[in-house]
C-alpha cells in the first residue's frame, strides 16, 4: 500500500485554510449584525453597511457549505 503524503498534506492544508476562512467570514457577519443592533440602539435607525456586511458574509458561508455538500453527495454530479 502506497500513501501519497504530498496529496494528504495538501488536503489537510486546504481543509484547515478553508475552515479558518469560513470562521473569519462568519465572525465578520456577526460583527455586521452587532453594528446593525448598535445603530438601532443609538439612533433608532438601521445601518445599511452592517446589514449588507452580515448578509454577504452569511451568504458566502452558505455557499461554501452548499459547495461542500455538492462535492460529497455523488447524486449531484
ABEGO torsion letter per residue (X at the ends): XBBBAAAAAAAAAAAAAAAAAAAAAAAAAAAAAAAAAAAAAAAGBBBAAAAAAAAAAAAAAAAAAAAAAAAABAAAX
